[in-house]
Amino acid sequence: MQKRGIQRGRPTGATTFEAAPAQAFGAAVRAVRTEDGIAQETLAHLAGIERSHMGKIERGEHMPTLALVFKIARALGRSAGELMLETEARLPMEWHQPPNDG
């Protein structure tokens, strides 16, 4: 079995970017990582991505794919659900309201 290389950047064809959830997810990852005393470079290695990409995720500059969310959660020793709850708690209030359809 051949080892997969480290993926770079956003997925091909990604055209949308929502800053608030990206920033909330990044803040949640950083909080859990620092709480556990894990270096960013170590977390990136455990998740199988480059450290620079992990930095962009933590700063909210990149929104990871669902697969990467699972990899990051696993690398942190958490479930993806726990990481999403941390993310949701950090979202601005308007993200907790139902959409206004008119």
C-alpha positions as CSV (number, residue, x, y, z in Angstrom):
1,M,0.0,0.0,0.0
2,Q,1.4,3.4,-1.0
3,K,1.5,6.1,1.6
4,R,-0.6,9.2,0.7
5,G,1.2,12.5,0.5
6,I,0.3,15.7,2.4
7,Q,-2.5,17.6,0.7
8,R,-2.1,21.3,0.1
9,G,-4.7,24.1,0.2
10,R,-8.4,24.1,-0.5
11,P,-10.0,21.4,-2.6
12,T,-10.2,21.8,-6.3
13,G,-13.4,23.6,-7.3
14,A,-14.0,25.2,-3.9
15,T,-15.6,28.5,-4.7
16,T,-17.4,29.6,-1.5
17,F,-16.0,30.8,1.8
18,E,-17.9,31.7,4.9
19,A,-15.6,33.6,7.3
20,A,-17.6,33.2,10.5
21,P,-17.6,29.4,10.7
22,A,-14.0,29.2,9.4
23,Q,-12.9,31.5,12.2
24,A,-15.0,29.7,14.8
25,F,-13.6,26.4,13.7
26,G,-10.1,27.7,13.8
27,A,-10.5,29.2,17.2
28,A,-12.0,25.9,18.5
29,V,-9.0,23.9,17.1
30,R,-6.5,26.3,18.6
31,A,-8.2,26.3,22.0
32,V,-8.3,22.5,22.2
33,R,-4.8,22.2,20.9
34,T,-3.3,24.7,23.3
35,E,-5.4,23.3,26.2
36,D,-3.8,19.9,25.5
37,G,-0.3,21.3,25.1
38,I,0.1,20.2,21.5
39,A,2.3,22.2,19.1
40,Q,0.7,23.3,15.9
41,E,3.4,21.5,13.9
42,T,2.7,18.3,15.8
43,L,-1.1,18.6,15.3
44,A,-0.5,19.1,11.5
45,H,1.7,16.1,11.4
46,L,-0.8,13.9,13.2
47,A,-3.6,15.1,10.9
48,G,-1.5,14.6,7.8
49,I,-1.4,18.1,6.5
50,E,1.2,20.8,6.3
51,R,1.8,23.1,9.2
52,S,1.2,26.2,7.1
53,H,-2.2,24.9,6.2
54,M,-3.0,24.2,9.8
55,G,-2.0,27.8,10.6
56,K,-4.4,29.0,8.0
57,I,-7.2,26.9,9.4
58,E,-6.6,28.1,12.9
59,R,-6.6,31.7,11.7
60,G,-9.9,31.1,9.9
61,E,-8.3,31.8,6.5
62,H,-9.2,28.3,5.2
63,M,-12.3,26.2,5.7
64,P,-11.3,22.5,5.9
65,T,-13.2,19.8,4.1
66,L,-15.3,17.4,6.1
67,A,-12.7,14.7,5.8
68,L,-10.1,17.1,7.2
69,V,-12.4,18.0,10.1
70,F,-12.4,14.3,11.0
71,K,-8.6,14.0,10.7
72,I,-8.1,17.1,12.9
73,A,-10.5,15.8,15.5
74,R,-8.9,12.4,15.5
75,A,-5.4,14.0,15.9
76,L,-6.7,16.0,18.8
77,G,-8.2,12.9,20.4
78,R,-11.7,14.2,20.1
79,S,-14.8,13.3,18.1
80,A,-15.8,15.5,15.2
81,G,-19.0,16.1,17.1
82,E,-17.1,17.5,20.1
83,L,-15.1,19.8,17.8
84,M,-18.3,21.0,16.1
85,L,-19.8,21.8,19.5
86,E,-16.8,23.9,20.3
87,T,-17.1,25.5,16.9
88,E,-20.8,26.2,17.3
89,A,-20.2,27.8,20.7
90,R,-17.8,30.3,19.1
91,L,-20.1,31.3,16.2
92,P,-21.6,34.8,16.1
93,M,-25.3,35.0,17.3
94,E,-26.7,35.4,13.8
95,W,-25.5,31.8,13.0
96,H,-27.7,30.5,15.8
97,Q,-30.9,32.1,14.3
98,P,-33.1,30.5,11.7
99,P,-32.6,32.0,8.2
100,N,-34.9,34.9,7.4
101,D,-36.7,33.9,4.2
102,G,-38.3,37.2,3.5
